[in-house]
Amino acid sequence: MDQVSFEDFYKVPNLKFDISKLRKDLEIILDRRKFSSLGISHFGAIPLNQIPNDKDSTKGHNVRGKYWTIADESGKEVSRDIDIDESKYTELVPEFENTYFKEVYETLKKRFKIGRVRLLLKEPRSTLSWHKDPEPRLHIPIITNLGCSMVIENVAKHLPADGHVTITNNTKYHNFFNGGEQARIHLVACVLENPFN
């Protein structure tokens, strides 16, 4: 891997998608369905892929999956939610079939070993919990603002919505905050071969 300016943020070279097509087809998807919040404040997800012939793989806790957090001042780490076999998520959800998202998904599958791919929403003036995930994440920002940053340990970085792809080291403690006044929407994929090892 090439040397990068932020150790835990890797901007993938020679890979860029058409942000205007992503935004146009995002509007189509949002006309068809809403973000699922799972009852979690300020969070929303729309799965792009599923386990073949298993519509339940895009519902409930399968949308979020396992993570670890430090719940209180004791500093003790605890796990939350359920284990997900990311390698089983190989089929595009049918509603994305005739959209630019299909081309993006197919391109990503050729370049990376990926698991679940989701559109993730962060509402204005909100943040995620301080947590870590089982694997890194690939981000393509679609809608963002200058008040949005990802924080990995002590490094904060804004990811612009310019069509570029960034892999983030979510195996370290991190969060994402949206300090702006508009929603932030990223396409996020679980990366199954860790480029940070």
N, C-alpha and C positions, 0 to 999 in steps of 0.2 A: 504494500500500500504506500502511496506517496506520502511525504511529510505534509502535515496539515497544520494550520495555525492554531486550531483549538483541538487539543488531544482527543476529546470525546465527541467531537462533531466532525464528520467526514463528508465533505462535499464531493459527490461522485463525479469524476471527470467524464467528459464526452457523453453526457446523458442529460437531455433537457426536453421537457414536454411543452406543448402549446397551451399556455395558461388561459388564453381566451376560449379555446375549445373546452378545457376543463370547467371553466366558469359557466359556459353556455349549457353544457350537459349536466352540470350540478343543478341548475335551475330546473331542468326537465325531471331529474330524480326527485328533487324536493317538491315538485308538483304532484308526484306519484305517491310519495310517502313522507312521513315525519321521522325525525331522529328519535330513537328509543333511549330513554334516560335511565332505565332500570331503577327508578326511584332515587337516583343520585343527583343531588343538586348541581346545577351548572354543567352537566355532562350530557353528551348525546352521541350516539353511534348509529351508523348504517353500514352493515356488512356488505362487502363486494363479492366475497367468495364464501363457499360452504363446503361441508363434507358432501360428496356426491350422494344424491337421493336421501339427504337428511336435512329437512327444513328446520328441525329443532336445533341444528348446529349454529343457526344465526339468531337464536332467541335466548332470553334470560341471561344467566351467568356465562354462557358461552360467548357472549359479546364482550364481556370484560376480561375474565380469566384471572389466573393467580398472580398475586404480587405480594411484596413484603413491605411492612411499614414499622415505624417506631411510634407506638400509640400514646406514650406518655413520657414523663420526665425520668422514668427509671432507665430509659435507654434500651429496654428489652425489645428485640425484634420479634414481630409476630407475622404470620402469613394470613392472607385474606383470600377469599373466593376459591375457585376450583382449578385443578390442573386441566390444561388443554393440550391435546395432541395436535400441535400446529401442522405437522406433516400431512394430516388427513384433509386439510382445507385446499382442495385442488380444483374446484369447479366454480366458475363464475355464476353469481346469482342471476337468474334469467332477466330481470328488469334492466341489467346493465348491458345486455347483449348488443343492442344497436346504438351504443354510445361510444364516445371517445375513451371512456374508462376501460372498455374492453381492450383497445389497443395498448393503453398504458399497462394494464394488468398483464397482457401477453408479453410485452417488452420486459417488464420486471421479472416475470417467471423465467425468461431466457437468460437474464443476467445474474439473478440471485436465487438462492434457495429460500423461499418465503413460505410463511404460514398464513394466518388470517390477515386479510386486507380490509380496512374499514375507513369510512369517512368519519372523522372524529370532530365533534363540536365542542368548543369552549365558549361559554357565554361571556358577554361583556362584564368587566370588573369582577372576575372570579379566578380561582386557582385550583389546581389539582392538589391532592395530598402529597406529602413528602414520602416517596416510595421507591422501590426498585422492582424491575421486571425480570423474568427468566432469560430474556434475550434482547439484543439491540432492536431498534425500530428504524424503519426507513420512512422519511417524511417528504411529502410534496405539499407545501403550503398552497392552498387555493384562494382562500380569503384570509387576510390578516391585517394588522395595523401596527404602527410603531410601538404601541403599548404591549405587544405580545413578545414574550421571551421564554425560552426554555432554559432552565437552570439545572446543570449537572454538577453536583457537589457545590463548589464555590464559583463556578463559571456560568455566566448568563449570556445567551446569544439570541438575537432576533433572526428568525428564518424568513427571508422575504418570499413573497408569492411571485416568483419570476420563472417558474417552470423547472428550476433545478431540483435535484434530489440530494438530500442529506441523510446520512445514517448517524443516529445518535446512540451513545452508549448507555442504554437504559438499564444495564445490569449494575450501574452505580446509583446511589440515591439521587433523585431528581424530582422536579415538578415542572409544571407549565403554568404560566399566568397570563391572563388577558386583562391588562389594565386599561384597555381602550373601551370605546363606546359602541363597537360593532362586534358581531360574532366572529370567532376565528374558526376556520374549517381547514383541516389537513387531511390528505390521504395518507394513511399510516399502515405500514406492513411490518409484520414480525419477521425478522431476519434470522434464519435458523443456523447459518454458519457465521460465527462471531468474528468480525474483522478486527476486533480490539484485543484479541488474545495474542 
